[in-house]
Amino acid sequence: MRNNNENTNAFLIHISSFAGYFFPLGSIITPLILWQTQKDRSTFLDEHGKEAVNFNVSFALYIFILSASFFSFFFGDIFRNINRIDHLDFGHSVSFSGDLFGFFGIASLVGLVTLIKIALVIIASMKANNGEQYKYPFTIKFIK
């Protein structure tokens, strides 16, 4: 059984990723600072810190890619409509092309990925609080 203080600190490392909802890049910076200040205390804290930082960097990368694809769909749809204005018959209205997945689907995927992140952070926090190791799924190992 691990020291209760180590379990609490590992819990705080994982749960600190919610700081990203209060300030930009907080989900990466806060766990990174907590991990860097506590990694020499035990291998348990070192492993949980690496896992939390790797997960949050991976998640930020995934959200960036999804958001970039959202903007490409959105601006592509806008430019297609601008292109159609040249051939506009004033008896008909201009409407979006109906590419609803491009516009709303990517935003829905970002929301779904965010909900998955929240669930995984809570699971990892609870495992760390119980003194167990936890490996986040879909994590790129930037720090080994």
LOTOR-457934 format. One line per 5 residues: their letters; for each residue x, y, z of N, C-alpha, C, O. Coordinates in Angstrom, 1 decimal. Layout:
% LOTOR-457934
A = X,Y,Z,X,Y,Z,X,Y,Z,X,Y,Z | ...
***
This chain:
% LOTOR-457934
MRNNN = 0.8,-1.2,0.0,0.0,0.0,0.0,0.9,1.2,0.0,1.8,1.3,0.8 | 0.6,2.1,-0.9,1.3,3.4,-1.0,1.0,4.4,0.1,0.0,4.3,0.8 | 1.9,5.3,0.3,1.7,6.3,1.3,0.5,7.2,0.8,0.3,7.5,-0.3 | -0.4,7.5,1.8,-1.6,8.3,1.5,-1.2,9.6,0.8,-2.0,10.1,0.0 | -0.1,10.2,1.2,0.3,11.5,0.7,0.7,11.4,-0.8,0.3,12.2,-1.6
ENTNA = 1.3,10.3,-1.2,1.6,10.0,-2.6,0.4,9.8,-3.4,0.3,10.4,-4.5 | -0.6,9.1,-2.9,-1.9,8.9,-3.6,-2.6,10.2,-3.8,-3.1,10.5,-4.9 | -2.6,11.1,-2.8,-3.2,12.4,-2.9,-2.5,13.2,-4.0,-3.2,13.9,-4.8 | -1.2,13.2,-3.9,-0.4,14.0,-4.9,-0.6,13.5,-6.3,-0.7,14.3,-7.3 | -0.7,12.2,-6.5,-0.9,11.6,-7.8,-2.3,12.0,-8.3,-2.6,12.3,-9.5
FLIHI = -3.3,12.0,-7.4,-4.7,12.4,-7.7,-4.7,13.8,-8.2,-5.3,14.2,-9.2 | -4.0,14.7,-7.5,-3.9,16.1,-7.8,-3.2,16.4,-9.2,-3.6,17.3,-9.9 | -2.2,15.5,-9.5,-1.6,15.7,-10.8,-2.6,15.4,-11.9,-2.7,16.2,-12.9 | -3.4,14.4,-11.8,-4.4,14.0,-12.8,-5.5,15.1,-12.9,-5.9,15.5,-13.9 | -6.0,15.4,-11.7,-7.2,16.3,-11.7,-6.8,17.7,-12.1,-7.7,18.5,-12.4
SSFAG = -5.6,18.1,-12.0,-5.1,19.4,-12.3,-5.3,19.7,-13.8,-5.2,20.9,-14.2 | -5.5,18.7,-14.6,-5.8,19.0,-16.0,-7.0,19.8,-16.3,-7.2,20.3,-17.4 | -7.9,19.8,-15.3,-9.1,20.6,-15.5,-8.8,22.1,-15.4,-9.7,22.9,-15.6 | -7.6,22.5,-15.0,-7.2,23.9,-15.0,-7.2,24.5,-16.4,-7.3,25.7,-16.6 | -7.2,23.6,-17.4,-7.3,24.1,-18.8,-8.6,24.7,-19.1,-8.7,25.5,-20.1
YFFPL = -9.6,24.5,-18.3,-10.9,25.1,-18.5,-11.0,26.6,-17.9,-11.9,27.3,-18.1 | -9.9,26.9,-17.1,-9.8,28.2,-16.5,-8.8,29.1,-17.2,-9.0,30.4,-17.1 | -7.7,28.6,-17.7,-6.8,29.4,-18.4,-6.1,28.6,-19.6,-6.0,27.4,-19.5 | -5.7,29.3,-20.6,-5.2,28.6,-21.8,-4.0,27.7,-21.5,-3.1,28.1,-20.7 | -4.0,26.6,-22.1,-2.9,25.6,-21.9,-2.7,25.1,-20.4,-1.7,24.5,-20.1
GSIIT = -3.7,25.4,-19.6,-3.6,25.0,-18.2,-3.7,23.5,-18.0,-3.1,23.0,-17.1 | -4.3,22.8,-19.0,-4.4,21.3,-18.9,-3.0,20.7,-19.1,-2.8,19.5,-18.8 | -2.1,21.4,-19.7,-0.7,20.9,-19.9,0.2,21.4,-18.9,1.0,20.7,-18.3 | 0.2,22.7,-18.7,1.1,23.4,-17.8,1.0,23.0,-16.3,2.0,22.7,-15.7 | -0.3,22.9,-15.8,-0.5,22.6,-14.4,0.0,21.2,-14.1,0.8,21.0,-13.1
PLILW = -0.4,20.1,-14.8,0.2,18.8,-14.5,1.7,18.7,-14.7,2.4,18.0,-13.9 | 2.2,19.5,-15.6,3.6,19.5,-15.9,4.4,20.1,-14.7,5.4,19.5,-14.3 | 3.9,21.2,-14.2,4.5,21.8,-13.0,4.4,20.9,-11.8,5.4,20.7,-11.1 | 3.3,20.3,-11.5,3.1,19.4,-10.4,4.0,18.2,-10.5,4.6,17.8,-9.5 | 4.1,17.6,-11.7,4.9,16.5,-11.9,6.4,16.8,-11.7,7.1,16.1,-11.1
QTQKD = 6.8,17.9,-12.3,8.2,18.3,-12.2,8.6,18.6,-10.7,9.8,18.3,-10.3 | 7.7,19.1,-9.9,8.1,19.4,-8.5,8.1,18.2,-7.6,8.6,18.2,-6.6 | 7.4,17.1,-8.1,7.2,15.9,-7.2,7.8,14.6,-7.8,7.7,13.6,-7.1 | 8.4,14.7,-9.0,8.8,13.4,-9.6,10.0,12.7,-8.9,10.2,11.5,-9.0 | 10.7,13.5,-8.1,11.9,12.9,-7.4,11.5,12.3,-6.1,12.3,11.6,-5.4
RSTFL = 10.3,12.5,-5.6,9.8,11.9,-4.4,9.6,10.5,-4.4,9.8,9.7,-3.5 | 9.0,10.0,-5.6,8.8,8.5,-5.7,8.6,8.2,-7.2,8.2,9.0,-8.0 | 8.8,6.9,-7.5,8.5,6.5,-8.9,7.0,6.5,-9.2,6.6,6.6,-10.3 | 6.2,6.3,-8.1,4.7,6.3,-8.3,4.3,7.7,-8.9,3.5,7.7,-9.8 | 4.8,8.7,-8.2,4.4,10.1,-8.7,5.0,10.4,-10.1,4.4,11.1,-10.9
DEHGK = 6.2,9.9,-10.3,6.9,10.1,-11.6,6.1,9.4,-12.7,5.9,10.0,-13.8 | 5.6,8.2,-12.5,4.9,7.5,-13.5,3.5,8.2,-13.8,3.1,8.3,-14.9 | 2.8,8.5,-12.7,1.5,9.2,-12.9,1.7,10.6,-13.5,0.9,11.0,-14.4 | 2.7,11.3,-13.2,3.0,12.6,-13.8,3.3,12.5,-15.3,2.7,13.3,-16.1 | 4.1,11.5,-15.7,4.4,11.3,-17.1,3.1,11.0,-17.9,2.9,11.5,-19.0
EAVNF = 2.3,10.1,-17.3,1.1,9.6,-17.9,0.1,10.8,-18.1,-0.5,11.0,-19.2 | 0.0,11.6,-17.1,-0.9,12.8,-17.1,-0.5,13.8,-18.2,-1.3,14.3,-19.0 | 0.8,14.1,-18.2,1.3,15.1,-19.2,1.2,14.6,-20.6,0.8,15.3,-21.5 | 1.6,13.3,-20.8,1.5,12.7,-22.1,0.0,12.7,-22.6,-0.2,13.0,-23.8 | -0.9,12.4,-21.7,-2.3,12.3,-22.1,-2.8,13.7,-22.5,-3.5,13.9,-23.5
NVSFA = -2.4,14.7,-21.7,-2.9,16.1,-22.0,-2.3,16.7,-23.2,-3.0,17.4,-23.9 | -1.1,16.4,-23.5,-0.4,16.9,-24.7,-1.1,16.1,-25.9,-1.4,16.8,-26.9 | -1.3,14.8,-25.8,-2.0,14.1,-26.9,-3.4,14.6,-27.1,-3.8,14.8,-28.3 | -4.1,14.8,-26.1,-5.5,15.4,-26.2,-5.5,16.7,-26.9,-6.3,17.0,-27.7 | -4.6,17.6,-26.5,-4.5,18.9,-27.1,-4.2,18.8,-28.6,-4.7,19.5,-29.4
LYIFI = -3.3,17.9,-29.0,-3.0,17.6,-30.4,-4.3,17.1,-31.1,-4.6,17.6,-32.2 | -5.0,16.2,-30.5,-6.2,15.7,-31.2,-7.3,16.8,-31.4,-7.9,16.9,-32.4 | -7.5,17.6,-30.3,-8.4,18.7,-30.4,-8.0,19.7,-31.5,-8.8,20.2,-32.2 | -6.7,20.0,-31.6,-6.2,20.9,-32.6,-6.5,20.4,-34.0,-6.9,21.2,-34.8 | -6.2,19.1,-34.2,-6.5,18.5,-35.5,-8.0,18.6,-35.9,-8.4,18.9,-37.0
LSASF = -8.8,18.2,-34.9,-10.3,18.2,-35.1,-10.8,19.7,-35.4,-11.6,19.9,-36.3 | -10.2,20.6,-34.6,-10.7,22.0,-34.8,-10.2,22.6,-36.2,-10.9,23.3,-36.8 | -9.0,22.2,-36.6,-8.5,22.6,-37.9,-9.4,22.1,-39.0,-9.7,22.8,-40.0 | -9.8,20.8,-38.9,-10.7,20.3,-39.9,-12.1,20.9,-39.8,-12.7,21.0,-40.9 | -12.5,21.3,-38.7,-13.8,22.0,-38.6,-13.8,23.3,-39.3,-14.7,23.6,-40.1
FSFFF = -12.7,24.1,-39.2,-12.6,25.4,-39.9,-12.4,25.2,-41.4,-12.9,26.0,-42.1 | -11.8,24.1,-41.8,-11.6,23.9,-43.2,-13.0,23.6,-43.9,-13.3,24.0,-44.9 | -13.8,22.8,-43.1,-15.2,22.5,-43.6,-16.0,23.8,-43.6,-16.8,24.0,-44.6 | -15.9,24.6,-42.6,-16.7,25.8,-42.5,-16.4,26.8,-43.6,-17.3,27.3,-44.2 | -15.1,27.1,-43.7,-14.7,28.1,-44.7,-14.9,27.5,-46.1,-15.2,28.3,-47.1
GDIFR = -14.8,26.2,-46.3,-15.0,25.6,-47.6,-16.5,25.8,-48.0,-16.8,26.1,-49.2 | -17.4,25.7,-47.1,-18.8,25.9,-47.3,-19.1,27.3,-47.6,-19.9,27.6,-48.5 | -18.5,28.2,-46.9,-18.7,29.7,-47.1,-18.2,30.0,-48.5,-18.9,30.7,-49.3 | -17.0,29.6,-48.9,-16.5,29.9,-50.2,-17.3,29.3,-51.4,-17.4,29.9,-52.5 | -17.9,28.1,-51.2,-18.7,27.5,-52.2,-20.0,28.4,-52.4,-20.4,28.6,-53.5
NINRI = -20.5,28.9,-51.3,-21.7,29.8,-51.4,-21.4,31.1,-52.1,-22.2,31.7,-52.8 | -20.2,31.7,-51.8,-19.8,32.9,-52.4,-19.6,32.7,-53.9,-20.0,33.5,-54.7 | -19.1,31.5,-54.3,-18.9,31.2,-55.7,-20.3,31.1,-56.4,-20.4,31.4,-57.6 | -21.3,30.6,-55.7,-22.6,30.5,-56.3,-23.3,31.8,-56.5,-24.3,31.9,-57.2 | -22.9,32.8,-55.8,-23.6,34.1,-55.9,-23.5,34.7,-57.3,-24.4,35.4,-57.7
DHLDF = -22.4,34.4,-58.0,-22.2,34.8,-59.4,-23.3,34.3,-60.3,-23.7,34.9,-61.2 | -23.8,33.1,-59.9,-24.8,32.5,-60.8,-26.2,32.5,-60.1,-27.0,31.6,-60.3 | -26.4,33.5,-59.3,-27.6,33.6,-58.5,-28.8,34.1,-59.3,-28.8,35.1,-60.1 | -29.9,33.4,-59.2,-31.2,33.8,-59.7,-31.9,34.4,-58.6,-32.2,33.7,-57.6 | -32.3,35.6,-58.7,-32.9,36.3,-57.5,-34.2,35.8,-57.1,-34.8,36.3,-56.1
GHSVS = -34.8,34.9,-57.8,-36.0,34.3,-57.4,-35.8,33.1,-56.5,-36.8,32.6,-55.9 | -34.6,32.7,-56.3,-34.3,31.6,-55.3,-33.3,32.1,-54.2,-32.5,33.0,-54.5 | -33.4,31.5,-53.1,-32.5,31.9,-52.0,-31.2,31.1,-52.0,-31.2,29.9,-52.5 | -30.2,31.6,-51.4,-28.9,30.9,-51.3,-29.0,30.2,-50.0,-29.3,30.7,-49.0 | -28.6,28.9,-50.0,-28.6,28.1,-48.8,-27.2,27.4,-48.7,-26.5,27.2,-49.7
FSGDL = -26.9,26.9,-47.5,-25.7,26.1,-47.4,-25.9,24.8,-48.1,-27.0,24.4,-48.4 | -24.7,24.2,-48.5,-24.8,23.1,-49.4,-25.4,21.8,-48.7,-25.5,20.8,-49.3 | -25.6,21.9,-47.4,-26.2,20.7,-46.7,-25.1,19.8,-46.2,-25.4,18.7,-45.8 | -23.9,20.3,-46.2,-22.8,19.5,-45.6,-22.8,19.6,-44.1,-21.9,20.2,-43.5 | -23.9,19.1,-43.5,-24.1,19.3,-42.1,-23.0,18.5,-41.3,-22.6,19.0,-40.2
FGFFG = -22.5,17.4,-41.8,-21.4,16.8,-41.0,-20.2,17.6,-40.9,-19.6,17.7,-39.9 | -19.9,18.3,-42.0,-18.7,19.2,-42.0,-18.8,20.3,-41.0,-17.9,20.6,-40.2 | -20.0,20.9,-40.9,-20.2,22.0,-40.0,-20.5,21.6,-38.6,-19.8,22.0,-37.6 | -21.5,20.8,-38.4,-21.9,20.4,-37.0,-21.3,19.1,-36.6,-21.1,18.9,-35.4 | -20.9,18.2,-37.5,-20.3,16.9,-37.1,-19.0,17.1,-36.5,-18.7,16.4,-35.5
IASLV = -18.1,17.9,-37.0,-16.8,18.1,-36.4,-16.9,18.7,-35.0,-16.2,18.3,-34.1 | -17.8,19.7,-34.9,-18.1,20.3,-33.5,-18.6,19.2,-32.6,-18.2,19.2,-31.4 | -19.4,18.3,-33.0,-19.9,17.2,-32.2,-18.8,16.3,-31.8,-18.7,15.8,-30.6 | -17.9,16.0,-32.7,-16.7,15.2,-32.4,-15.8,15.8,-31.3,-15.4,15.1,-30.4 | -15.6,17.1,-31.4,-14.8,17.8,-30.4,-15.5,17.7,-29.1,-14.8,17.5,-28.1
GLVTL = -16.8,17.9,-29.0,-17.5,17.7,-27.8,-17.5,16.3,-27.2,-17.3,16.2,-26.0 | -17.6,15.3,-28.1,-17.5,13.9,-27.6,-16.1,13.6,-27.1,-16.0,13.0,-26.1 | -15.1,14.1,-27.8,-13.7,13.8,-27.3,-13.5,14.5,-26.0,-12.8,14.0,-25.1 | -14.1,15.7,-25.8,-13.9,16.4,-24.5,-14.6,15.7,-23.4,-14.1,15.6,-22.3 | -15.8,15.1,-23.7,-16.5,14.3,-22.7,-15.7,13.0,-22.3,-15.6,12.6,-21.2
IKIAL = -15.0,12.4,-23.3,-14.2,11.3,-23.1,-13.0,11.7,-22.2,-12.6,10.9,-21.3 | -12.4,12.8,-22.5,-11.3,13.3,-21.7,-11.7,13.5,-20.3,-11.0,13.1,-19.4 | -12.8,14.1,-20.0,-13.3,14.3,-18.6,-13.4,13.0,-17.9,-13.0,12.8,-16.8 | -14.1,12.0,-18.6,-14.3,10.7,-18.0,-12.9,10.0,-17.7,-12.8,9.4,-16.6 | -12.0,10.1,-18.6,-10.7,9.4,-18.4,-9.9,10.1,-17.3,-9.2,9.4,-16.6
VIIAS = -10.0,11.4,-17.2,-9.2,12.1,-16.1,-9.8,11.7,-14.8,-9.1,11.5,-13.8 | -11.1,11.6,-14.7,-11.8,11.2,-13.4,-11.4,9.8,-13.1,-11.1,9.5,-11.9 | -11.4,8.9,-14.0,-11.0,7.5,-13.8,-9.6,7.4,-13.3,-9.2,6.7,-12.4 | -8.7,8.1,-14.0,-7.2,8.1,-13.6,-7.0,8.7,-12.3,-6.2,8.2,-11.5 | -7.8,9.7,-11.9,-7.7,10.4,-10.6,-8.1,9.4,-9.5,-7.4,9.3,-8.5
MKANN = -9.2,8.7,-9.7,-9.7,7.8,-8.7,-8.7,6.6,-8.6,-8.5,6.2,-7.4 | -8.2,6.1,-9.7,-7.2,5.0,-9.6,-5.9,5.5,-8.8,-5.4,4.8,-8.0 | -5.5,6.7,-9.1,-4.3,7.2,-8.4,-4.6,7.4,-7.0,-3.7,7.1,-6.1 | -5.7,7.8,-6.6,-6.1,8.0,-5.2,-6.2,6.7,-4.5,-5.9,6.7,-3.2 | -6.5,5.6,-5.2,-6.5,4.3,-4.6,-5.1,3.6,-4.6,-5.0,2.5,-4.1
GEQYK = -4.1,4.3,-5.1,-2.7,3.8,-5.2,-2.5,2.8,-6.3,-1.5,2.1,-6.3 | -3.3,2.9,-7.4,-3.2,2.0,-8.5,-2.5,2.7,-9.7,-2.7,4.0,-9.8 | -1.9,2.0,-10.6,-1.3,2.6,-11.8,-2.5,2.7,-12.8,-3.4,1.9,-12.8 | -2.4,3.7,-13.7,-3.4,3.8,-14.7,-2.7,4.3,-16.0,-1.9,5.2,-16.0 | -3.0,3.7,-17.1,-2.5,4.1,-18.4,-3.7,4.6,-19.2,-4.7,3.9,-19.5
YPFTI = -3.6,5.8,-19.7,-4.6,6.4,-20.5,-4.6,5.7,-21.9,-3.5,5.5,-22.4 | -5.8,5.5,-22.5,-5.8,5.0,-23.8,-5.5,6.1,-24.8,-5.7,7.3,-24.5 | -5.1,5.7,-26.0,-4.9,6.7,-27.1,-3.9,7.8,-26.8,-4.0,8.9,-27.3 | -2.9,7.4,-26.0,-1.9,8.4,-25.6,-0.6,8.2,-26.3,-0.1,7.1,-26.4 | -0.1,9.3,-26.9,1.2,9.3,-27.5,2.3,9.5,-26.4,2.1,10.5,-25.6
KFIK = 3.3,8.7,-26.4,4.3,8.8,-25.3,5.4,9.9,-25.7,6.4,9.5,-26.3 | 5.1,11.1,-25.4,6.1,12.2,-25.7,7.2,12.1,-24.7,8.4,12.4,-25.0 | 6.9,11.8,-23.4,7.8,11.7,-22.3,7.9,10.3,-21.9,6.9,9.7,-21.6 | 9.1,9.7,-21.9,9.2,8.3,-21.6,9.8,8.1,-20.3,10.0,6.9,-19.8
***
